[in-house]
């Protein structure tokens, strides 16, 4: 149960947590058993929405803390890559099958928001501040004299080559190959 006051928010968090708990618990238990069977001695750790790791037993108790942990893992990877390049401030872009996840890292720390949105519901769980664009459209970056970068979702012309260039008088675009 969400320990904070505000009944609607507590109810949403508790309902989501209860709904996914059996599935997550079953999955993590089977994964741990498979790892043990293969001789992996290290304890299973799971990425959380806020970008940290937790042990499997804690993840099974509070699976709501795993929501959007995949995009959070991409941001953590960007943070590590930036630190290895001695860079403090980074914009990460994680491009997947149908979306692009964008996040900011300031002074080597990902921005964290106190709650996220799952579908149409505000869920009070600390999350890495990842903004998603896409879903049935490509992500495009436009720059005007390097003064700013805007990110928006728009359909790309079809068919479009994997990379469109300024030389072709088109804006840069990321596309998905069809196999």
C-alpha positions in Angstrom: 0.0 0.0 0.0 1.2 3.5 -0.8 2.2 5.1 2.5 1.3 8.7 1.4 -2.0 10.5 1.9 -4.4 11.4 -0.9 -6.9 8.6 -1.4 -7.1 8.5 -5.2 -3.4 8.4 -5.6 -3.0 5.7 -3.0 -5.8 3.6 -4.6 -4.2 3.8 -8.1 -0.7 2.9 -6.8 -2.1 0.0 -4.6 -4.3 -1.3 -7.5 -1.5 -1.3 -10.0 0.9 -3.0 -7.5 -1.7 -5.7 -6.6 -2.6 -6.3 -10.2 1.0 -7.0 -11.4 2.3 -8.6 -8.2 1.4 -12.2 -9.0 2.8 -12.1 -12.5 6.0 -10.3 -11.5 6.6 -12.6 -8.5 6.1 -15.7 -10.7 8.4 -14.4 -13.4 11.2 -13.4 -11.0 11.0 -16.7 -9.1 11.3 -18.7 -12.3 14.2 -16.5 -13.5 16.0 -17.0 -10.2 15.5 -20.8 -10.3 16.8 -20.8 -13.9 19.9 -18.8 -12.9 20.6 -21.1 -10.0 20.1 -24.2 -12.2 22.7 -22.7 -14.6 25.1 -22.2 -11.7 24.9 -18.4 -11.4 25.8 -17.7 -7.8 25.2 -13.9 -7.9 21.8 -12.7 -6.5 19.3 -11.5 -9.1 19.1 -7.7 -9.1 16.3 -5.8 -10.9 16.3 -2.3 -12.3 13.8 0.1 -10.7 11.9 3.0 -12.2 14.1 5.5 -10.4 17.2 4.0 -11.9 18.6 2.0 -9.0 18.8 -1.7 -8.4 17.0 -3.9 -6.0 17.1 -7.5 -5.1 14.5 -9.8 -6.5 12.8 -10.4 -3.1 12.1 -6.7 -2.7 11.0 -6.3 -6.3 8.4 -9.1 -5.8 7.0 -7.2 -2.8 6.7 -3.8 -4.6 6.5 -4.5 -8.3 5.1 -1.0 -9.0 8.6 0.3 -8.5 9.6 -1.6 -11.7 7.2 0.4 -14.0 9.3 2.0 -16.8 12.5 0.4 -15.5 13.6 -0.4 -19.0 13.8 3.3 -20.1 15.4 4.1 -16.7 18.1 1.5 -17.5 18.8 3.2 -20.8 19.3 6.5 -18.9 21.6 4.8 -16.4 23.7 3.4 -19.3 23.9 6.9 -20.7 25.0 8.2 -17.3 27.8 5.6 -17.2 28.9 6.4 -20.8 28.9 10.1 -20.1 31.0 9.6 -16.9 33.5 7.5 -18.8 33.8 10.4 -21.3 34.2 12.8 -18.4 30.9 14.6 -19.4 28.6 15.9 -16.7 25.5 17.0 -18.7 23.9 14.6 -21.2 20.8 14.2 -23.3 20.1 10.5 -23.7 18.0 9.2 -26.6 17.0 5.5 -26.5 15.4 4.6 -29.8 13.3 1.4 -29.9 10.8 -0.3 -32.2 8.0 2.3 -31.9 9.3 5.1 -29.7 12.2 7.2 -28.7 12.8 7.9 -25.0 14.6 11.2 -24.2 16.0 12.1 -20.8 18.4 14.6 -19.3 21.3 14.0 -17.0 22.5 17.0 -15.1 25.8 17.0 -13.2 26.0 13.2 -13.7 22.6 12.7 -12.1 19.4 11.7 -14.0 16.4 13.9 -13.3 13.9 12.1 -11.1 10.2 12.9 -10.9 8.0 11.9 -8.0 5.4 10.2 -10.1 4.9 8.9 -13.5 2.0 8.2 -15.9 0.9 4.7 -16.9 -1.8 4.9 -19.6 -4.1 7.6 -18.3 -3.2 7.1 -14.7 -0.9 9.2 -12.6 1.1 6.7 -10.5 3.0 8.0 -7.5 6.3 6.2 -7.9 9.6 7.9 -8.2 10.8 7.5 -11.8 13.7 8.7 -14.0 12.2 11.6 -16.0 12.0 10.0 -19.4 9.9 11.6 -22.1 8.6 9.3 -24.9 7.8 10.3 -28.4 6.8 8.1 -31.3 4.4 5.3 -31.7 3.5 4.9 -35.3 5.7 7.9 -36.3 9.4 8.5 -36.5 11.3 10.8 -34.2 12.8 13.8 -35.9 15.3 16.3 -34.7 15.4 19.8 -36.2 18.1 22.4 -35.5 18.1 26.0 -36.4 21.6 27.4 -36.4 22.4 25.2 -33.4 20.4 27.5 -31.2 18.0 24.8 -30.1 17.0 21.2 -30.7 13.3 20.4 -30.9 12.0 16.9 -30.8 8.6 16.0 -32.2 6.7 13.1 -33.6 5.7 13.2 -37.3 5.2 10.7 -40.0 8.2 10.2 -42.3 7.7 10.0 -46.0 7.3 6.5 -47.2 9.4 4.8 -48.4 12.3 6.6 -46.7 15.9 5.6 -46.6 17.4 4.6 -43.2 19.1 8.0 -43.0 17.9 11.1 -44.7 20.4 13.9 -45.0 20.4 17.7 -45.2 21.9 17.2 -48.7 18.6 15.7 -49.7 16.9 18.8 -48.2 15.1 16.7 -45.6 15.3 16.8 -41.9 17.2 14.0 -40.1 14.9 11.1 -39.4 15.2 7.7 -37.7 13.3 4.9 -39.5 12.8 1.3 -38.9 13.8 -1.3 -41.6 11.1 -3.7 -42.7 12.3 -7.3 -42.9 
